[in-house]
Amino acid sequence: MPSISASMGLTLLDSQRPDLAIEHLDAAAAAGDDDHWVGVGRARARYFAGDHAGLAAVSAELLEAHPNDALTSWAHVGEALAFRAMGDEGAAAQHFEASLGLDATAEDYVDRSLVMYEFREFELYERDLRKSLEIDAECARAANGLAWLFLELAPDPDRYAEALALAKLAIDWSDPLREFFNATDTYGWALYRLGRFSEALGPLREAEAHNPYRLLHRVHVAAAKKALGR
């Protein structure tokens, strides 16, 4: 569990105050808090604050401490984004490549897309998900992630129909015990975004029934009911 300083820093980061987040997250790290999100937060805060040299330094620290575990990809992506921002495209390309490793699978690209999401690099997020689908045309996580990008992360009405099609594919390809209900919620939300409220309510309710404690699902059902005057 993150320390109080770390929790404060992560809250400030989510509140778009990276300058203040840096102070608290650095204090947590100095006190020995090695929680995953402290290291990640220190990198993200510097990126959002425009401190690219600081991002490179923190990412190098992460890479030294985590040469081959869950934070390795984070560290390489941090280095890549820092070098790209500082104009060193060669070094950036090397770190982007290293963030995946050899013989990257469709799932590897989806996993890296989540890192891009945390850095709010949505073009890179989309690129990784599309690459995942090139490798495995039935990757449900990639299809659902792309649909959610078009619906919520970077909403684009011109792409809502594509999002609906992607979400339907994600439902068809999903493991019933894993991505299925997230994809069902995405499908229902795509219908909602397209103004097809009566059609949206069924899948949104199905997703909510599976996980009634997830606030997002409840909000989506409430929105569809309101649109229908219920």
Secondary structure, DSSP 8 states (H G I E B T S, - for coil): ---HHHHHHHHHHHTT-HHHHHHHHHHHHHTT---HHHHHHHHHHHHHHT-HHHHHHHHHHHHHH-TTSTTHHHHHHHHHHHHHHTT-HHHHHHHHHHTT-SS--HHHHHHHHHHHHHTT-HHHHHHHHHHHHHH-TT-HHHHHHHHHIIIIIS--GGGHHHHHHHHHHHHHHS-TTTTHHHHHHHHHHHHHHTT-HHHHHHHHHHHHHH-TT-HHHHHHHHHHHHHTT-
